[in-house]
């Protein structure tokens, strides 16, 4: 059963990461400006380098994209695990006290 849960978790993280990248981020104006700025810079670099270096630049871009995607997946996965474990941490009391309201040990939020 644990193996099936792990498989489901991997699938869930993959789908959610993809959804965030394709739906949520693309609705964000600042993010779209960053993407367009990166695209323009990349096109300018392509114009100014010799043909013999273009494949190297494409390879570099692919590696950067894979690195960012991998980092995002790890961050999301860790955030999800942290969220599941958050109820059981001492930090939980501090967060509720500081951001939600008065917290009295053993009595929850007042």
Secondary structure, DSSP 8 states (H G I E B T S, - for coil): -HHHHHHHHHHHHHHHHHHIIIIIGGG-HHHHHHHHHHHHHHHHHHHHS-HHHHHHHHHHHHHHHHHHHHHHHHHHHHHHHHHHHGGGSHHHHHHIIIII--EETTTEE-
